[in-house]
């Protein structure tokens, strides 16, 4: 089974979507494209100097404040 996540990304709206990517991530362009295709509400956070896997375990780079703000504003 093949799955291409961009095919129906706009149908997720009006559910909020949060995209987080590192500025040095090899996958940054995919996050930017997904953000562009997604419907509102949406938010894109690009973490300076972070690679892709840095955002899994580099607690000094993970944007906890932005995550908390997103969840506070969208989980009602």
N, CA, C, O and CB atoms as a CASP TS submission, in Angstrom:
PFRMAT TS
TARGET T0000
AUTHOR 0000-0000-0000
METHOD Language model
MODEL 1
PARENT N/A
ATOM      1  N   UNK     1       0.837  -1.169   0.000  1.00  0.00           N
ATOM      2  CA  UNK     1       0.000   0.000   0.000  1.00  0.00           C
ATOM      3  C   UNK     1       0.888   1.239   0.000  1.00  0.00           C
ATOM      4  O   UNK     1       1.795   1.358   0.823  1.00  0.00           O
ATOM      5  CB  UNK     1      -0.956  -0.006   1.209  1.00  0.00           C
ATOM      6  N   UNK     2       0.631   2.135  -0.900  1.00  0.00           N
ATOM      7  CA  UNK     2       1.362   3.393  -0.954  1.00  0.00           C
ATOM      8  C   UNK     2       0.562   4.489  -0.275  1.00  0.00           C
ATOM      9  O   UNK     2      -0.665   4.535  -0.362  1.00  0.00           O
ATOM     10  CB  UNK     2       1.678   3.778  -2.405  1.00  0.00           C
ATOM     11  N   UNK     3       1.275   5.356   0.394  1.00  0.00           N
ATOM     12  CA  UNK     3       0.636   6.471   1.088  1.00  0.00           C
ATOM     13  C   UNK     3       1.432   7.730   0.810  1.00  0.00           C
ATOM     14  O   UNK     3       2.627   7.792   1.099  1.00  0.00           O
ATOM     15  CB  UNK     3       0.534   6.206   2.619  1.00  0.00           C
ATOM     16  N   UNK     4       0.791   8.709   0.262  1.00  0.00           N
ATOM     17  CA  UNK     4       1.425   9.995   0.007  1.00  0.00           C
ATOM     18  C   UNK     4       0.701  11.029   0.854  1.00  0.00           C
ATOM     19  O   UNK     4      -0.418  11.417   0.518  1.00  0.00           O
ATOM     20  CB  UNK     4       1.389  10.371  -1.519  1.00  0.00           C
ATOM     21  N   UNK     5       1.309  11.483   1.940  1.00  0.00           N
ATOM     22  CA  UNK     5       0.599  12.312   2.917  1.00  0.00           C
ATOM     23  C   UNK     5       0.103  13.658   2.402  1.00  0.00           C
ATOM     24  O   UNK     5      -0.797  14.244   3.003  1.00  0.00           O
ATOM     25  CB  UNK     5       1.480  12.550   4.066  1.00  0.00           C
ATOM     26  N   UNK     6       0.664  14.162   1.308  1.00  0.00           N
ATOM     27  CA  UNK     6       0.235  15.469   0.816  1.00  0.00           C
ATOM     28  C   UNK     6      -1.054  15.401   0.007  1.00  0.00           C
ATOM     29  O   UNK     6      -1.669  16.436  -0.250  1.00  0.00           O
ATOM     30  CB  UNK     6       1.323  16.080  -0.025  1.00  0.00           C
ATOM     31  N   UNK     7      -1.472  14.214  -0.395  1.00  0.00           N
ATOM     32  CA  UNK     7      -2.656  14.099  -1.256  1.00  0.00           C
ATOM     33  C   UNK     7      -3.908  14.706  -0.650  1.00  0.00           C
ATOM     34  O   UNK     7      -4.667  15.374  -1.352  1.00  0.00           O
ATOM     35  CB  UNK     7      -2.914  12.659  -1.572  1.00  0.00           C
ATOM     36  N   UNK     8      -4.138  14.493   0.613  1.00  0.00           N
ATOM     37  CA  UNK     8      -5.385  14.925   1.247  1.00  0.00           C
ATOM     38  C   UNK     8      -5.156  15.804   2.469  1.00  0.00           C
ATOM     39  O   UNK     8      -6.038  15.914   3.320  1.00  0.00           O
ATOM     40  CB  UNK     8      -6.201  13.723   1.642  1.00  0.00           C
ATOM     41  N   UNK     9      -4.014  16.417   2.569  1.00  0.00           N
ATOM     42  CA  UNK     9      -3.682  17.175   3.779  1.00  0.00           C
ATOM     43  C   UNK     9      -4.676  18.301   4.049  1.00  0.00           C
ATOM     44  O   UNK     9      -4.938  18.631   5.206  1.00  0.00           O
ATOM     45  CB  UNK     9      -2.282  17.749   3.664  1.00  0.00           C
ATOM     46  N   UNK    10      -5.224  18.886   3.003  1.00  0.00           N
ATOM     47  CA  UNK    10      -6.165  20.001   3.202  1.00  0.00           C
ATOM     48  C   UNK    10      -7.471  19.542   3.843  1.00  0.00           C
ATOM     49  O   UNK    10      -8.211  20.366   4.380  1.00  0.00           O
ATOM     50  CB  UNK    10      -6.464  20.682   1.868  1.00  0.00           C
ATOM     51  N   UNK    11      -7.770  18.243   3.797  1.00  0.00           N
ATOM     52  CA  UNK    11      -9.025  17.745   4.376  1.00  0.00           C
ATOM     53  C   UNK    11      -8.966  17.655   5.899  1.00  0.00           C
ATOM     54  O   UNK    11      -9.995  17.450   6.543  1.00  0.00           O
ATOM     55  CB  UNK    11      -9.357  16.376   3.798  1.00  0.00           C
ATOM     56  N   UNK    12      -7.791  17.804   6.477  1.00  0.00           N
ATOM     57  CA  UNK    12      -7.668  17.765   7.939  1.00  0.00           C
ATOM     58  C   UNK    12      -8.294  19.009   8.560  1.00  0.00           C
ATOM     59  O   UNK    12      -8.799  18.960   9.681  1.00  0.00           O
ATOM     60  CB  UNK    12      -6.184  17.648   8.359  1.00  0.00           C
ATOM     61  N   UNK    13      -8.263  20.109   7.842  1.00  0.00           N
ATOM     62  CA  UNK    13      -8.878  21.358   8.302  1.00  0.00           C
ATOM     63  C   UNK    13     -10.368  21.127   8.548  1.00  0.00           C
ATOM     64  O   UNK    13     -11.006  20.437   7.753  1.00  0.00           O
ATOM     65  CB  UNK    13      -8.663  22.505   7.263  1.00  0.00           C
ATOM     66  N   UNK    14     -10.933  21.665   9.594  1.00  0.00           N
ATOM     67  CA  UNK    14     -10.485  22.761  10.436  1.00  0.00           C
ATOM     68  C   UNK    14      -9.750  22.326  11.700  1.00  0.00           C
ATOM     69  O   UNK    14      -9.652  23.112  12.642  1.00  0.00           O
ATOM     70  CB  UNK    14     -11.649  23.587  10.815  1.00  0.00           C
ATOM     71  N   UNK    15      -9.237  21.114  11.750  1.00  0.00           N
ATOM     72  CA  UNK    15      -8.469  20.694  12.915  1.00  0.00           C
ATOM     73  C   UNK    15      -7.095  21.368  12.882  1.00  0.00           C
ATOM     74  O   UNK    15      -6.457  21.398  11.830  1.00  0.00           O
ATOM     75  CB  UNK    15      -8.325  19.144  12.956  1.00  0.00           C
ATOM     76  N   UNK    16      -6.635  21.902  13.996  1.00  0.00           N
ATOM     77  CA  UNK    16      -5.349  22.607  14.030  1.00  0.00           C
ATOM     78  C   UNK    16      -4.182  21.666  13.719  1.00  0.00           C
ATOM     79  O   UNK    16      -4.163  20.514  14.152  1.00  0.00           O
ATOM     80  CB  UNK    16      -5.141  23.260  15.401  1.00  0.00           C
ATOM     81  N   UNK    17      -3.229  22.170  12.976  1.00  0.00           N
ATOM     82  CA  UNK    17      -2.029  21.402  12.649  1.00  0.00           C
ATOM     83  C   UNK    17      -0.795  22.202  13.044  1.00  0.00           C
ATOM     84  O   UNK    17      -0.702  23.402  12.785  1.00  0.00           O
ATOM     85  CB  UNK    17      -1.991  21.043  11.137  1.00  0.00           C
ATOM     86  N   UNK    18       0.142  21.516  13.672  1.00  0.00           N
ATOM     87  CA  UNK    18       1.404  22.130  14.071  1.00  0.00           C
ATOM     88  C   UNK    18       2.537  21.389  13.375  1.00  0.00           C
ATOM     89  O   UNK    18       2.649  20.168  13.485  1.00  0.00           O
ATOM     90  CB  UNK    18       1.585  22.104  15.626  1.00  0.00           C
ATOM     91  N   UNK    19       3.364  22.123  12.668  1.00  0.00           N
ATOM     92  CA  UNK    19       4.532  21.574  11.996  1.00  0.00           C
ATOM     93  C   UNK    19       5.763  22.145  12.685  1.00  0.00           C
ATOM     94  O   UNK    19       5.861  23.353  12.898  1.00  0.00           O
ATOM     95  CB  UNK    19       4.526  21.905  10.460  1.00  0.00           C
ATOM     96  N   UNK    20       6.703  21.268  13.032  1.00  0.00           N
ATOM     97  CA  UNK    20       7.947  21.705  13.659  1.00  0.00           C
ATOM     98  C   UNK    20       9.095  21.088  12.875  1.00  0.00           C
ATOM     99  O   UNK    20       9.111  19.882  12.629  1.00  0.00           O
ATOM    100  CB  UNK    20       8.007  21.300  15.179  1.00  0.00           C
ATOM    101  N   UNK    21      10.044  21.912  12.489  1.00  0.00           N
ATOM    102  CA  UNK    21      11.197  21.425  11.734  1.00  0.00           C
ATOM    103  C   UNK    21      12.435  22.205  12.146  1.00  0.00           C
ATOM    104  O   UNK    21      12.355  23.360  12.565  1.00  0.00           O
ATOM    105  CB  UNK    21      10.956  21.548  10.208  1.00  0.00           C
ATOM    106  N   UNK    22      13.562  21.557  12.021  1.00  0.00           N
ATOM    107  CA  UNK    22      14.822  22.234  12.274  1.00  0.00           C
ATOM    108  C   UNK    22      15.311  22.953  11.031  1.00  0.00           C
ATOM    109  O   UNK    22      15.086  22.493   9.911  1.00  0.00           O
ATOM    110  CB  UNK    22      15.870  21.244  12.755  1.00  0.00           C
ATOM    111  N   UNK    23      15.970  24.069  11.225  1.00  0.00           N
ATOM    112  CA  UNK    23      16.469  24.838  10.076  1.00  0.00           C
ATOM    113  C   UNK    23      17.536  24.072   9.295  1.00  0.00           C
ATOM    114  O   UNK    23      17.769  24.354   8.119  1.00  0.00           O
ATOM    115  CB  UNK    23      17.038  26.177  10.548  1.00  0.00           C
ATOM    116  N   UNK    24      18.183  23.106   9.943  1.00  0.00           N
ATOM    117  CA  UNK    24      19.205  22.299   9.275  1.00  0.00           C
ATOM    118  C   UNK    24      18.705  20.897   8.930  1.00  0.00           C
ATOM    119  O   UNK    24      19.495  20.042   8.528  1.00  0.00           O
ATOM    120  CB  UNK    24      20.440  22.199  10.153  1.00  0.00           C
ATOM    121  N   UNK    25      17.418  20.656   9.080  1.00  0.00           N
ATOM    122  CA  UNK    25      16.858  19.328   8.809  1.00  0.00           C
ATOM    123  C   UNK    25      16.809  19.057   7.312  1.00  0.00           C
ATOM    124  O   UNK    25      16.424  19.917   6.521  1.00  0.00           O
ATOM    125  CB  UNK    25      15.450  19.202   9.414  1.00  0.00           C
ATOM    126  N   UNK    26      17.206  17.848   6.942  1.00  0.00           N
ATOM    127  CA  UNK    26      17.107  17.462   5.534  1.00  0.00           C
ATOM    128  C   UNK    26      15.650  17.413   5.078  1.00  0.00           C
ATOM    129  O   UNK    26      15.367  17.472   3.881  1.00  0.00           O
ATOM    130  CB  UNK    26      17.775  16.099   5.306  1.00  0.00           C
ATOM    131  N   UNK    27      14.740  17.308   6.023  1.00  0.00           N
ATOM    132  CA  UNK    27      13.306  17.211   5.717  1.00  0.00           C
ATOM    133  C   UNK    27      12.586  18.561   5.789  1.00  0.00           C
ATOM    134  O   UNK    27      11.361  18.601   5.676  1.00  0.00           O
ATOM    135  CB  UNK    27      12.645  16.237   6.673  1.00  0.00           C
ATOM    136  N   UNK    28      13.311  19.655   5.972  1.00  0.00           N
ATOM    137  CA  UNK    28      12.682  20.971   6.124  1.00  0.00           C
ATOM    138  C   UNK    28      11.758  21.301   4.961  1.00  0.00           C
ATOM    139  O   UNK    28      10.659  21.812   5.173  1.00  0.00           O
ATOM    140  CB  UNK    28      13.746  22.047   6.253  1.00  0.00           C
ATOM    141  N   UNK    29      12.184  21.020   3.748  1.00  0.00           N
ATOM    142  CA  UNK    29      11.349  21.358   2.590  1.00  0.00           C
ATOM    143  C   UNK    29      10.020  20.603   2.604  1.00  0.00           C
ATOM    144  O   UNK    29       9.013  21.124   2.124  1.00  0.00           O
ATOM    145  CB  UNK    29      12.100  21.055   1.295  1.00  0.00           C
ATOM    146  N   UNK    30      10.000  19.390   3.144  1.00  0.00           N
ATOM    147  CA  UNK    30       8.750  18.642   3.237  1.00  0.00           C
ATOM    148  C   UNK    30       7.803  19.289   4.246  1.00  0.00           C
ATOM    149  O   UNK    30       6.597  19.365   4.011  1.00  0.00           O
ATOM    150  CB  UNK    30       9.028  17.183   3.628  1.00  0.00           C
ATOM    151  N   UNK    31       8.347  19.752   5.364  1.00  0.00           N
ATOM    152  CA  UNK    31       7.522  20.443   6.356  1.00  0.00           C
ATOM    153  C   UNK    31       6.957  21.734   5.790  1.00  0.00           C
ATOM    154  O   UNK    31       5.791  22.060   6.015  1.00  0.00           O
ATOM    155  CB  UNK    31       8.334  20.736   7.620  1.00  0.00           C
ATOM    156  N   UNK    32       7.776  22.464   5.061  1.00  0.00           N
ATOM    157  CA  UNK    32       7.311  23.717   4.458  1.00  0.00           C
ATOM    158  C   UNK    32       6.239  23.461   3.402  1.00  0.00           C
ATOM    159  O   UNK    32       5.276  24.221   3.297  1.00  0.00           O
ATOM    160  CB  UNK    32       8.488  24.476   3.835  1.00  0.00           C
ATOM    161  N   UNK    33       6.401  22.404   2.626  1.00  0.00           N
ATOM    162  CA  UNK    33       5.398  22.068   1.607  1.00  0.00           C
ATOM    163  C   UNK    33       4.095  21.618   2.265  1.00  0.00           C
ATOM    164  O   UNK    33       3.013  22.018   1.835  1.00  0.00           O
ATOM    165  CB  UNK    33       5.929  20.962   0.665  1.00  0.00           C
ATOM    166  N   UNK    34       4.194  20.790   3.303  1.00  0.00           N
ATOM    167  CA  UNK    34       2.994  20.347   4.016  1.00  0.00           C
ATOM    168  C   UNK    34       2.264  21.537   4.616  1.00  0.00           C
ATOM    169  O   UNK    34       1.038  21.616   4.544  1.00  0.00           O
ATOM    170  CB  UNK    34       3.356  19.334   5.117  1.00  0.00           C
ATOM    171  N   UNK    35       3.003  22.456   5.202  1.00  0.00           N
ATOM    172  CA  UNK    35       2.403  23.659   5.779  1.00  0.00           C
ATOM    173  C   UNK    35       1.683  24.460   4.700  1.00  0.00           C
ATOM    174  O   UNK    35       0.563  24.926   4.909  1.00  0.00           O
ATOM    175  CB  UNK    35       3.476  24.529   6.466  1.00  0.00           C
ATOM    176  N   UNK    36       2.319  24.618   3.560  1.00  0.00           N
ATOM    177  CA  UNK    36       1.729  25.383   2.467  1.00  0.00           C
ATOM    178  C   UNK    36       0.410  24.757   1.997  1.00  0.00           C
ATOM    179  O   UNK    36      -0.541  25.474   1.687  1.00  0.00           O
ATOM    180  CB  UNK    36       2.715  25.478   1.296  1.00  0.00           C
ATOM    181  N   UNK    37       0.354  23.434   1.946  1.00  0.00           N
ATOM    182  CA  UNK    37      -0.827  22.735   1.438  1.00  0.00           C
ATOM    183  C   UNK    37      -1.945  22.597   2.469  1.00  0.00           C
ATOM    184  O   UNK    37      -3.109  22.440   2.100  1.00  0.00           O
ATOM    185  CB  UNK    37      -0.433  21.371   0.952  1.00  0.00           C
ATOM    186  N   UNK    38      -1.611  22.654   3.737  1.00  0.00           N
ATOM    187  CA  UNK    38      -2.603  22.449   4.800  1.00  0.00           C
ATOM    188  C   UNK    38      -3.559  23.633   4.884  1.00  0.00           C
ATOM    189  O   UNK    38      -3.199  24.776   4.600  1.00  0.00           O
ATOM    190  CB  UNK    38      -1.905  22.236   6.158  1.00  0.00           C
ATOM    191  N   UNK    39      -4.786  23.322   5.284  1.00  0.00           N
ATOM    192  CA  UNK    39      -5.763  24.381   5.525  1.00  0.00           C
ATOM    193  C   UNK    39      -5.563  24.989   6.904  1.00  0.00           C
ATOM    194  O   UNK    39      -4.779  24.484   7.707  1.00  0.00           O
ATOM    195  CB  UNK    39      -7.192  23.841   5.387  1.00  0.00           C
ATOM    196  N   UNK    40      -6.267  26.063   7.168  1.00  0.00           N
ATOM    197  CA  UNK    40      -6.212  26.732   8.470  1.00  0.00           C
ATOM    198  C   UNK    40      -7.080  25.980   9.474  1.00  0.00           C
ATOM    199  O   UNK    40      -8.035  25.316   9.071  1.00  0.00           O
ATOM    200  CB  UNK    40      -6.674  28.208   8.353  1.00  0.00           C
ATOM    201  N   UNK    41      -6.784  26.062  10.741  1.00  0.00           N
ATOM    202  CA  UNK    41      -5.669  26.749  11.378  1.00  0.00           C
ATOM    203  C   UNK    41      -4.400  25.894  11.327  1.00  0.00           C
ATOM    204  O   UNK    41      -4.461  24.666  11.400  1.00  0.00           O
ATOM    205  CB  UNK    41      -6.018  27.098  12.830  1.00  0.00           C
ATOM    206  N   UNK    42      -3.282  26.544  11.204  1.00  0.00           N
ATOM    207  CA  UNK    42      -2.003  25.849  11.116  1.00  0.00           C
ATOM    208  C   UNK    42      -0.895  26.756  11.628  1.00  0.00           C
ATOM    209  O   UNK    42      -1.026  27.980  11.659  1.00  0.00           O
ATOM    210  CB  UNK    42      -1.714  25.401   9.664  1.00  0.00           C
ATOM    211  N   UNK    43       0.200  26.116  12.029  1.00  0.00           N
ATOM    212  CA  UNK    43       1.356  26.866  12.515  1.00  0.00           C
ATOM    213  C   UNK    43       2.617  26.108  12.126  1.00  0.00           C
ATOM    214  O   UNK    43       2.665  24.882  12.218  1.00  0.00           O
ATOM    215  CB  UNK    43       1.286  27.082  14.064  1.00  0.00           C
ATOM    216  N   UNK    44       3.624  26.831  11.696  1.00  0.00           N
ATOM    217  CA  UNK    44       4.925  26.254  11.357  1.00  0.00           C
ATOM    218  C   UNK    44       5.977  26.876  12.262  1.00  0.00           C
ATOM    219  O   UNK    44       6.107  28.098  12.338  1.00  0.00           O
ATOM    220  CB  UNK    44       5.276  26.484   9.849  1.00  0.00           C
ATOM    221  N   UNK    45       6.722  26.020  12.943  1.00  0.00           N
ATOM    222  CA  UNK    45       7.826  26.466  13.790  1.00  0.00           C
ATOM    223  C   UNK    45       9.110  25.898  13.201  1.00  0.00           C
ATOM    224  O   UNK    45       9.253  24.683  13.062  1.00  0.00           O
ATOM    225  CB  UNK    45       7.631  26.013  15.288  1.00  0.00           C
ATOM    226  N   UNK    46      10.030  26.768  12.859  1.00  0.00           N
ATOM    227  CA  UNK    46      11.341  26.334  12.376  1.00  0.00           C
ATOM    228  C   UNK    46      12.347  26.655  13.473  1.00  0.00           C
ATOM    229  O   UNK    46      12.545  27.815  13.833  1.00  0.00           O
ATOM    230  CB  UNK    46      11.729  27.035  11.010  1.00  0.00           C
ATOM    231  N   UNK    47      12.972  25.620  13.991  1.00  0.00           N
ATOM    232  CA  UNK    47      13.900  25.762  15.110  1.00  0.00           C
ATOM    233  C   UNK    47      15.307  26.022  14.565  1.00  0.00           C
ATOM    234  O   UNK    47      15.868  25.176  13.869  1.00  0.00           O
ATOM    235  CB  UNK    47      13.881  24.489  16.017  1.00  0.00           C
ATOM    236  N   UNK    48      15.873  27.183  14.880  1.00  0.00           N
ATOM    237  CA  UNK    48      17.208  27.524  14.374  1.00  0.00           C
ATOM    238  C   UNK    48      18.268  26.511  14.820  1.00  0.00           C
ATOM    239  O   UNK    48      18.268  26.047  15.960  1.00  0.00           O
ATOM    240  CB  UNK    48      17.603  28.923  14.845  1.00  0.00           C
ATOM    241  N   UNK    49      19.154  26.187  13.908  1.00  0.00           N
ATOM    242  CA  UNK    49      20.318  25.329  14.168  1.00  0.00           C
ATOM    243  C   UNK    49      19.969  23.883  14.519  1.00  0.00           C
ATOM    244  O   UNK    49      20.845  23.144  14.967  1.00  0.00           O
ATOM    245  CB  UNK    49      21.124  25.914  15.281  1.00  0.00           C
ATOM    246  N   UNK    50      18.732  23.461  14.332  1.00  0.00           N
ATOM    247  CA  UNK    50      18.335  22.093  14.663  1.00  0.00           C
ATOM    248  C   UNK    50      18.271  21.237  13.407  1.00  0.00           C
ATOM    249  O   UNK    50      17.786  21.674  12.363  1.00  0.00           O
ATOM    250  CB  UNK    50      16.978  22.083  15.384  1.00  0.00           C
ATOM    251  N   UNK    51      18.767  20.012  13.525  1.00  0.00           N
ATOM    252  CA  UNK    51      18.608  19.020  12.477  1.00  0.00           C
ATOM    253  C   UNK    51      17.335  18.229  12.727  1.00  0.00           C
ATOM    254  O   UNK    51      16.601  18.501  13.676  1.00  0.00           O
ATOM    255  CB  UNK    51      19.834  18.083  12.409  1.00  0.00           C
ATOM    256  N   UNK    52      17.080  17.254  11.873  1.00  0.00           N
ATOM    257  CA  UNK    52      15.838  16.476  11.987  1.00  0.00           C
ATOM    258  C   UNK    52      15.752  15.734  13.322  1.00  0.00           C
ATOM    259  O   UNK    52      14.780  15.900  14.059  1.00  0.00           O
ATOM    260  CB  UNK    52      15.735  15.476  10.833  1.00  0.00           C
ATOM    261  N   UNK    53      16.746  14.928  13.632  1.00  0.00           N
ATOM    262  CA  UNK    53      16.668  14.114  14.845  1.00  0.00           C
ATOM    263  C   UNK    53      16.945  14.902  16.119  1.00  0.00           C
ATOM    264  O   UNK    53      16.651  14.423  17.214  1.00  0.00           O
ATOM    265  CB  UNK    53      17.634  12.971  14.750  1.00  0.00           C
ATOM    266  N   UNK    54      17.504  16.096  15.996  1.00  0.00           N
ATOM    267  CA  UNK    54      17.729  16.924  17.185  1.00  0.00           C
ATOM    268  C   UNK    54      16.434  17.195  17.934  1.00  0.00           C
ATOM    269  O   UNK    54      16.437  17.330  19.157  1.00  0.00           O
ATOM    270  CB  UNK    54      18.383  18.243  16.796  1.00  0.00           C
ATOM    271  N   UNK    55      15.344  17.275  17.215  1.00  0.00           N
ATOM    272  CA  UNK    55      14.072  17.621  17.845  1.00  0.00           C
ATOM    273  C   UNK    55      13.422  16.438  18.557  1.00  0.00           C
ATOM    274  O   UNK    55      12.343  16.579  19.133  1.00  0.00           O
ATOM    275  CB  UNK    55      13.124  18.168  16.811  1.00  0.00           C
ATOM    276  N   UNK    56      14.071  15.271  18.522  1.00  0.00           N
ATOM    277  CA  UNK    56      13.588  14.123  19.283  1.00  0.00           C
ATOM    278  C   UNK    56      14.164  14.107  20.691  1.00  0.00           C
ATOM    279  O   UNK    56      13.473  13.745  21.644  1.00  0.00           O
ATOM    280  CB  UNK    56      13.937  12.828  18.565  1.00  0.00           C
ATOM    281  N   UNK    57      15.428  14.497  20.827  1.00  0.00           N
ATOM    282  CA  UNK    57      16.062  14.310  22.130  1.00  0.00           C
ATOM    283  C   UNK    57      16.971  15.440  22.601  1.00  0.00           C
ATOM    284  O   UNK    57      17.568  15.328  23.672  1.00  0.00           O
ATOM    285  CB  UNK    57      16.840  13.075  22.100  1.00  0.00           C
ATOM    286  N   UNK    58      17.094  16.499  21.855  1.00  0.00           N
ATOM    287  CA  UNK    58      17.892  17.649  22.301  1.00  0.00           C
ATOM    288  C   UNK    58      16.955  18.619  23.011  1.00  0.00           C
ATOM    289  O   UNK    58      16.393  19.525  22.395  1.00  0.00           O
ATOM    290  CB  UNK    58      18.628  18.351  21.093  1.00  0.00           C
ATOM    291  N   UNK    59      16.797  18.413  24.315  1.00  0.00           N
ATOM    292  CA  UNK    59      15.825  19.209  25.065  1.00  0.00           C
ATOM    293  C   UNK    59      16.141  20.699  25.042  1.00  0.00           C
ATOM    294  O   UNK    59      15.263  21.526  25.288  1.00  0.00           O
ATOM    295  CB  UNK    59      15.765  18.730  26.495  1.00  0.00           C
ATOM    296  N   UNK    60      17.386  21.041  24.748  1.00  0.00           N
ATOM    297  CA  UNK    60      17.736  22.458  24.645  1.00  0.00           C
ATOM    298  C   UNK    60      17.209  23.080  23.352  1.00  0.00           C
ATOM    299  O   UNK    60      17.167  24.304  23.231  1.00  0.00           O
ATOM    300  CB  UNK    60      19.248  22.631  24.725  1.00  0.00           C
ATOM    301  N   UNK    61      16.810  22.255  22.389  1.00  0.00           N
ATOM    302  CA  UNK    61      16.298  22.750  21.110  1.00  0.00           C
ATOM    303  C   UNK    61      14.787  22.590  20.946  1.00  0.00           C
ATOM    304  O   UNK    61      14.171  23.283  20.136  1.00  0.00           O
ATOM    305  CB  UNK    61      16.990  22.041  19.987  1.00  0.00           C
ATOM    306  N   UNK    62      14.198  21.689  21.705  1.00  0.00           N
ATOM    307  CA  UNK    62      12.760  21.440  21.577  1.00  0.00           C
ATOM    308  C   UNK    62      11.990  22.670  22.062  1.00  0.00           C
ATOM    309  O   UNK    62      12.213  23.130  23.182  1.00  0.00           O
ATOM    310  CB  UNK    62      12.338  20.170  22.386  1.00  0.00           C
ATOM    311  N   UNK    63      11.095  23.206  21.243  1.00  0.00           N
ATOM    312  CA  UNK    63      10.379  24.442  21.612  1.00  0.00           C
ATOM    313  C   UNK    63       9.177  24.174  22.529  1.00  0.00           C
ATOM    314  O   UNK    63       8.026  24.329  22.122  1.00  0.00           O
ATOM    315  CB  UNK    63       9.904  25.164  20.348  1.00  0.00           C
ATOM    316  N   UNK    64       9.466  23.770  23.769  1.00  0.00           N
ATOM    317  CA  UNK    64       8.405  23.414  24.708  1.00  0.00           C
ATOM    318  C   UNK    64       7.411  24.554  24.920  1.00  0.00           C
ATOM    319  O   UNK    64       6.212  24.309  25.055  1.00  0.00           O
ATOM    320  CB  UNK    64       9.009  23.008  26.039  1.00  0.00           C
ATOM    321  N   UNK    65       7.890  25.786  24.949  1.00  0.00           N
ATOM    322  CA  UNK    65       6.987  26.919  25.158  1.00  0.00           C
ATOM    323  C   UNK    65       5.991  27.052  24.008  1.00  0.00           C
ATOM    324  O   UNK    65       4.812  27.327  24.231  1.00  0.00           O
ATOM    325  CB  UNK    65       7.787  28.216  25.311  1.00  0.00           C
ATOM    326  N   UNK    66       6.466  26.857  22.789  1.00  0.00           N
ATOM    327  CA  UNK    66       5.579  26.949  21.619  1.00  0.00           C
ATOM    328  C   UNK    66       4.605  25.776  21.581  1.00  0.00           C
ATOM    329  O   UNK    66       3.449  25.940  21.190  1.00  0.00           O
ATOM    330  CB  UNK    66       6.404  26.991  20.318  1.00  0.00           C
ATOM    331  N   UNK    67       5.067  24.593  21.986  1.00  0.00           N
ATOM    332  CA  UNK    67       4.180  23.430  22.061  1.00  0.00           C
ATOM    333  C   UNK    67       3.070  23.684  23.074  1.00  0.00           C
ATOM    334  O   UNK    67       1.895  23.456  22.786  1.00  0.00           O
ATOM    335  CB  UNK    67       4.973  22.157  22.440  1.00  0.00           C
ATOM    336  N   UNK    68       3.442  24.153  24.251  1.00  0.00           N
ATOM    337  CA  UNK    68       2.450  24.445  25.282  1.00  0.00           C
ATOM    338  C   UNK    68       1.440  25.474  24.830  1.00  0.00           C
ATOM    339  O   UNK    68       0.242  25.325  25.073  1.00  0.00           O
ATOM    340  CB  UNK    68       3.129  24.924  26.535  1.00  0.00           C
ATOM    341  N   UNK    69       1.915  26.518  24.173  1.00  0.00           N
ATOM    342  CA  UNK    69       1.024  27.564  23.670  1.00  0.00           C
ATOM    343  C   UNK    69       0.059  27.019  22.616  1.00  0.00           C
ATOM    344  O   UNK    69      -1.129  27.339  22.626  1.00  0.00           O
ATOM    345  CB  UNK    69       1.843  28.718  23.082  1.00  0.00           C
ATOM    346  N   UNK    70       0.582  26.192  21.708  1.00  0.00           N
ATOM    347  CA  UNK    70      -0.268  25.611  20.665  1.00  0.00           C
ATOM    348  C   UNK    70      -1.362  24.743  21.285  1.00  0.00           C
ATOM    349  O   UNK    70      -2.535  24.869  20.933  1.00  0.00           O
ATOM    350  CB  UNK    70       0.579  24.778  19.677  1.00  0.00           C
ATOM    351  N   UNK    71      -0.975  23.864  22.209  1.00  0.00           N
ATOM    352  CA  UNK    71      -1.959  22.986  22.838  1.00  0.00           C
ATOM    353  C   UNK    71      -2.962  23.781  23.669  1.00  0.00           C
ATOM    354  O   UNK    71      -4.156  23.484  23.647  1.00  0.00           O
ATOM    355  CB  UNK    71      -1.260  21.948  23.714  1.00  0.00           C
ATOM    356  N   UNK    72      -2.493  24.774  24.393  1.00  0.00           N
ATOM    357  CA  UNK    72      -3.396  25.600  25.203  1.00  0.00           C
ATOM    358  C   UNK    72      -4.437  26.292  24.329  1.00  0.00           C
ATOM    359  O   UNK    72      -5.609  26.374  24.697  1.00  0.00           O
ATOM    360  CB  UNK    72      -2.598  26.645  25.999  1.00  0.00           C
ATOM    361  N   UNK    73      -4.010  26.785  23.182  1.00  0.00           N
ATOM    362  CA  UNK    73      -4.919  27.506  22.290  1.00  0.00           C
ATOM    363  C   UNK    73      -5.840  26.607  21.478  1.00  0.00           C
ATOM    364  O   UNK    73      -6.888  27.057  21.015  1.00  0.00           O
ATOM    365  CB  UNK    73      -4.129  28.354  21.360  1.00  0.00           C
ATOM    366  N   UNK    74      -5.466  25.347  21.298  1.00  0.00           N
ATOM    367  CA  UNK    74      -6.215  24.509  20.365  1.00  0.00           C
ATOM    368  C   UNK    74      -6.891  23.289  20.966  1.00  0.00           C
ATOM    369  O   UNK    74      -7.699  22.647  20.294  1.00  0.00           O
ATOM    370  CB  UNK    74      -5.319  24.063  19.307  1.00  0.00           C
ATOM    371  N   UNK    75      -6.588  22.955  22.199  1.00  0.00           N
ATOM    372  CA  UNK    75      -7.251  21.820  22.852  1.00  0.00           C
ATOM    373  C   UNK    75      -8.294  22.356  23.821  1.00  0.00           C
ATOM    374  O   UNK    75      -8.025  22.554  25.006  1.00  0.00           O
ATOM    375  CB  UNK    75      -6.218  20.907  23.594  1.00  0.00           C
ATOM    376  N   UNK    76      -9.468  22.581  23.298  1.00  0.00           N
ATOM    377  CA  UNK    76     -10.541  23.140  24.126  1.00  0.00           C
ATOM    378  C   UNK    76     -11.719  22.212  24.153  1.00  0.00           C
ATOM    379  O   UNK    76     -12.724  22.509  24.799  1.00  0.00           O
ATOM    380  CB  UNK    76     -10.970  24.511  23.616  1.00  0.00           C
TER
END
